[in-house]
Amino acid sequence: MSTPKNTTDQLITQLIKTAEDAKSLDIRLLDLRDIDNTVCDYFVICSGTSNTHVEAIAGRIQKEVSKEIHEKPWHTEGEQTAEWILLDYVTVVVHVFQQPIREHYDLEGLWGDAKTTIFSTTD
């Protein structure tokens, strides 16, 4: 179940743009392709300031990605508590966190070998 590279590039571009438009904080792209035994090629990680903000970011990402490039997540998790919402687009997994939960799980530290691109940082 592989997605062509140009489709993955379009997906990443749309995910980052939408996360920025939704005023996500500390947006990062982790490239996992050079790491063995990963579940996907990329992580997009960002933060919201509250349950409502996290829910709004995830909802907007799903809506805009579906509208603009006709992709829907294969799987989603975390909508009930909206502390950490995961959107699985197969080649790219989006993690939308509340900041304390993000710090606790420290995905950037766990995947420290990944090439990381920073799109915005927490002010």
C-alpha positions in Angstrom: 0.0 0.0 0.0 2.5 2.5 -1.2 1.7 6.1 -2.1 3.6 7.7 -5.0 6.3 10.3 -4.0 4.5 13.2 -5.6 1.3 12.4 -3.8 3.2 12.2 -0.5 4.9 15.5 -1.2 1.5 17.1 -2.0 0.1 15.6 1.2 3.0 17.0 3.4 2.7 20.4 1.8 -1.1 20.5 2.4 -0.7 19.2 6.0 1.9 21.8 6.9 -0.1 24.6 5.2 -3.3 23.7 7.0 -1.5 23.3 10.4 -0.1 26.8 9.9 -3.4 28.2 8.9 -5.0 26.6 12.0 -2.4 28.5 14.2 -0.7 25.3 15.3 2.4 25.8 17.4 5.8 24.2 17.0 5.2 22.5 13.7 7.9 19.9 12.7 8.3 17.3 10.0 10.3 14.2 10.9 11.6 12.2 7.9 11.7 8.6 9.0 12.7 7.0 5.7 16.3 6.3 6.7 15.3 4.6 10.0 14.7 0.8 10.0 11.3 -0.6 10.9 9.2 2.5 10.9 5.5 2.5 10.5 5.4 5.3 8.0 7.7 7.6 6.1 7.0 10.9 7.9 5.6 12.4 11.1 4.1 15.8 11.2 4.0 17.0 14.8 2.3 20.1 16.1 0.7 21.5 19.2 -2.5 23.3 20.2 -3.2 25.3 23.3 -6.3 23.4 24.6 -8.6 20.5 23.8 -10.7 22.8 21.6 -7.7 24.0 19.7 -6.3 20.5 19.2 -9.7 19.3 18.0 -10.0 22.3 15.6 -6.5 21.7 14.2 -7.2 18.0 13.5 -10.7 18.7 12.1 -9.4 21.4 9.8 -6.5 19.2 8.6 -9.0 16.4 7.7 -11.4 18.8 6.0 -8.7 20.7 3.9 -6.7 17.7 2.9 -9.9 15.9 1.8 -11.0 19.0 -0.1 -7.7 20.0 -1.7 -6.0 16.7 -2.6 -8.8 14.1 -2.0 -7.0 12.2 0.8 -8.7 10.9 3.9 -6.9 9.4 6.9 -6.8 5.7 7.0 -7.2 5.8 10.8 -7.7 8.4 13.5 -7.3 8.2 17.3 -7.8 10.5 20.3 -10.8 12.6 19.3 -12.6 11.9 22.6 -10.0 13.6 24.9 -8.3 15.8 22.3 -5.1 15.7 24.2 -3.3 13.9 21.4 -5.1 13.3 18.1 -3.4 11.1 15.6 -4.3 11.2 11.9 -2.8 8.3 9.9 -2.5 8.9 6.2 -0.4 5.7 5.7 2.9 7.4 4.5 2.5 10.3 6.8 1.1 10.3 10.4 0.0 13.6 11.9 0.3 14.1 15.7 -1.6 17.0 17.1 -0.8 17.5 20.8 -1.6 19.6 23.8 1.9 20.9 24.8 2.2 19.0 28.2 1.2 15.7 26.5 3.7 16.4 23.7 6.5 17.0 26.2 5.6 13.8 28.2 5.7 11.5 25.1 8.6 13.4 23.4 8.3 11.8 20.0 11.0 14.1 18.7 13.4 12.6 21.3 12.2 9.0 20.7 12.8 9.5 16.9 16.0 11.6 17.4 17.7 10.0 14.4 15.0 11.4 12.0 15.8 14.4 9.8 13.7 17.2 11.3 12.4 20.2 9.5 11.0 23.0 11.7 8.2 25.1 10.2 7.3 27.1 13.3 8.3 27.2 17.0 6.4 28.0 20.1 6.5 31.7 20.8 
